[in-house]
Amino acid sequence: MLLPRFEYHEPTTLEDALNLLHELGGNARVLAGGTDLLVKMKRKLEKPSHVISVARVPGMDQIIPRNGHAVTIGAGVTAAELARNELVMDRFTPLAIAAGKLGAPPIRNRASIGGNLANARPAADFPPPCMVLNATLKLKSAKGERDIPVNDFFRGPGETVIEPNELLVSLHIETPPPWSGGSYIKLGARKAMEISMVNVAAMITLQSADGPIVDVRIALGAVAPTPVRALAAEDLLVGAIPSEELFRKAGEIGVGMCSPITDHRGTMEYRCMMIEVLTKRCLTEALARAKAWKP
Ligand SMILES: Cc1cc2nc3c(=O)[nH]c(=O)nc-3n(C[C@H](O)[C@H](O)[C@H](O)COP(=O)(O)OP(=O)(O)OC[C@H]3O[C@@H](n4cnc5c(N)ncnc54)[C@H](O)[C@@H]3O)c2cc1C
């Protein structure tokens, strides 16, 4: 299948990229790794007259530690880079696990975190980890910039708050406090190259290795039009001493917060069952990492 005709732009500064987006607006699409956009263009689902590559925009592909307090991740950073970055693996674990499970190596070498979020597929791998890590997304345009908490970013399948003249430039994530740990679990019909049937991310912060839970976040993907935070399940856990039974109840509550569908990947009933099982499993893994936390 041939790509439709379009004009290709490859700006080498952020300013040029933003000016192009300002001039071309809705007629242009941003190109990062192209693993979503080019597929859609080949299928004629998208026919932009201009494509703006961000491959040569400085800083888009960098992971910058902020004195141990936070990290800034460029929107163009690939899944492969996130999966092998030691800081991300150590302190922002759900993100590294999700990165290692996205597609297969050739896809991971191209697929960017920004493209994954901007594409807003309900089953995408990066949204739940970003949600439990409380990421803030930086959007820039020729007119200014704004910071959007990831929980306010998704509007529906394929829809986000990004305006046509805006570029998602980076994500800012505060380092989780001591005694924090996280995990991510993806369930697909096959072991590799599979979009999630259900995915779950969790972060737990304990008061001390054997203390109560002081903070917890659970996010579920592929179970509703946008990824969802299981807030009622989180409420149950805060202040409690973690236990298997408590995590089981959290999973049960999580099911009530979703509206999964039946499709070729799985039935609604199976998805509900899996939300319960995987939430419990993900919390158990997050807890083990929180207990093993090291300065
Ligand atoms: C074979 C295959 C397997 C896949 N497996 C998975 C999987 O397991 N899990 C999963 O989640 N996804 C999967 N995908 C989908 C895709 O690889 C990911 O969503 C990927 O992260 C998209 O990133 P990209 O850089 O390729 O985005 P692109 O295709 O370049 O862009 C995607 C969309 O985001 C917009 N965009 C990109 N960057 C920006 C930016 N900085 N600012 C504003 N808008 C932007 C583009 O205009 C476009 O609309 C798969 C795709 C293929 C082809």
PDBQT file of the ligand as one rigid body, heavy atoms in Angstrom, charges set to zero:
ROOT
HETATM    1  C1  LIG A 301       3.484  -4.040  14.722  1.00  0.00    +0.000 C 
HETATM    2  C2  LIG A 301       3.096  -3.034  15.765  1.00  0.00    +0.000 A 
HETATM    3  C3  LIG A 301       3.018  -3.430  17.088  1.00  0.00    +0.000 A 
HETATM    4  C4  LIG A 301       2.636  -2.496  18.069  1.00  0.00    +0.000 A 
HETATM    5  N1  LIG A 301       2.559  -2.912  19.372  1.00  0.00    +0.000 NA
HETATM    6  C5  LIG A 301       2.190  -2.038  20.317  1.00  0.00    +0.000 A 
HETATM    7  C6  LIG A 301       2.096  -2.447  21.678  1.00  0.00    +0.000 A 
HETATM    8  O1  LIG A 301       2.362  -3.603  22.040  1.00  0.00    +0.000 OA
HETATM    9  N2  LIG A 301       1.696  -1.522  22.596  1.00  0.00    +0.000 N 
HETATM   10  C7  LIG A 301       1.394  -0.230  22.258  1.00  0.00    +0.000 A 
HETATM   11  O2  LIG A 301       1.054   0.555  23.132  1.00  0.00    +0.000 OA
HETATM   12  N3  LIG A 301       1.477   0.199  20.972  1.00  0.00    +0.000 NA
HETATM   13  C8  LIG A 301       1.868  -0.673  20.002  1.00  0.00    +0.000 A 
HETATM   14  N4  LIG A 301       1.946  -0.256  18.696  1.00  0.00    +0.000 N 
HETATM   15  C9  LIG A 301       1.605   1.131  18.358  1.00  0.00    +0.000 C 
HETATM   16  C10 LIG A 301       2.809   2.094  18.307  1.00  0.00    +0.000 C 
HETATM   17  O3  LIG A 301       4.013   1.413  18.057  1.00  0.00    +0.000 OA
HETATM   18  C11 LIG A 301       2.968   2.925  19.598  1.00  0.00    +0.000 C 
HETATM   19  O4  LIG A 301       1.786   3.599  19.917  1.00  0.00    +0.000 OA
HETATM   20  C12 LIG A 301       4.124   3.943  19.497  1.00  0.00    +0.000 C 
HETATM   21  O5  LIG A 301       4.543   4.291  20.798  1.00  0.00    +0.000 OA
HETATM   22  C13 LIG A 301       3.787   5.204  18.726  1.00  0.00    +0.000 C 
HETATM   23  O6  LIG A 301       4.929   6.037  18.721  1.00  0.00    +0.000 OA
HETATM   24  P1  LIG A 301       5.532   6.627  17.384  1.00  0.00    +0.000 P 
HETATM   25  O7  LIG A 301       6.741   7.390  17.781  1.00  0.00    +0.000 OA
HETATM   26  O8  LIG A 301       5.734   5.565  16.359  1.00  0.00    +0.000 OA
HETATM   27  O9  LIG A 301       4.351   7.594  16.973  1.00  0.00    +0.000 OA
HETATM   28  P2  LIG A 301       3.944   8.156  15.523  1.00  0.00    +0.000 P 
HETATM   29  O10 LIG A 301       3.356   7.065  14.717  1.00  0.00    +0.000 OA
HETATM   30  O11 LIG A 301       5.064   8.943  14.935  1.00  0.00    +0.000 OA
HETATM   31  O12 LIG A 301       2.792   9.154  15.993  1.00  0.00    +0.000 OA
HETATM   32  C14 LIG A 301       1.590   8.689  16.568  1.00  0.00    +0.000 C 
HETATM   33  C15 LIG A 301       0.606   9.846  16.726  1.00  0.00    +0.000 C 
HETATM   34  O13 LIG A 301       1.076  10.773  17.691  1.00  0.00    +0.000 OA
HETATM   35  C16 LIG A 301       1.320  12.055  17.109  1.00  0.00    +0.000 C 
HETATM   36  N5  LIG A 301       2.578  12.523  17.702  1.00  0.00    +0.000 N 
HETATM   37  C17 LIG A 301       3.749  11.865  17.730  1.00  0.00    +0.000 A 
HETATM   38  N6  LIG A 301       4.652  12.552  18.443  1.00  0.00    +0.000 NA
HETATM   39  C18 LIG A 301       4.034  13.676  18.862  1.00  0.00    +0.000 A 
HETATM   40  C19 LIG A 301       4.457  14.802  19.634  1.00  0.00    +0.000 A 
HETATM   41  N7  LIG A 301       5.692  14.878  20.149  1.00  0.00    +0.000 N 
HETATM   42  N8  LIG A 301       3.564  15.782  19.877  1.00  0.00    +0.000 NA
HETATM   43  C20 LIG A 301       2.302  15.719  19.385  1.00  0.00    +0.000 A 
HETATM   44  N9  LIG A 301       1.843  14.681  18.646  1.00  0.00    +0.000 NA
HETATM   45  C21 LIG A 301       2.704  13.664  18.386  1.00  0.00    +0.000 A 
HETATM   46  C22 LIG A 301       1.400  11.808  15.610  1.00  0.00    +0.000 C 
HETATM   47  O14 LIG A 301       1.022  12.953  14.841  1.00  0.00    +0.000 OA
HETATM   48  C23 LIG A 301       0.418  10.665  15.443  1.00  0.00    +0.000 C 
HETATM   49  O15 LIG A 301      -0.908  11.153  15.413  1.00  0.00    +0.000 OA
HETATM   50  C24 LIG A 301       2.336  -1.160  17.694  1.00  0.00    +0.000 A 
HETATM   51  C25 LIG A 301       2.447  -0.758  16.351  1.00  0.00    +0.000 A 
HETATM   52  C26 LIG A 301       2.819  -1.673  15.392  1.00  0.00    +0.000 A 
HETATM   53  C27 LIG A 301       2.923  -1.235  13.963  1.00  0.00    +0.000 C 
ENDROOT
TORSDOF 0
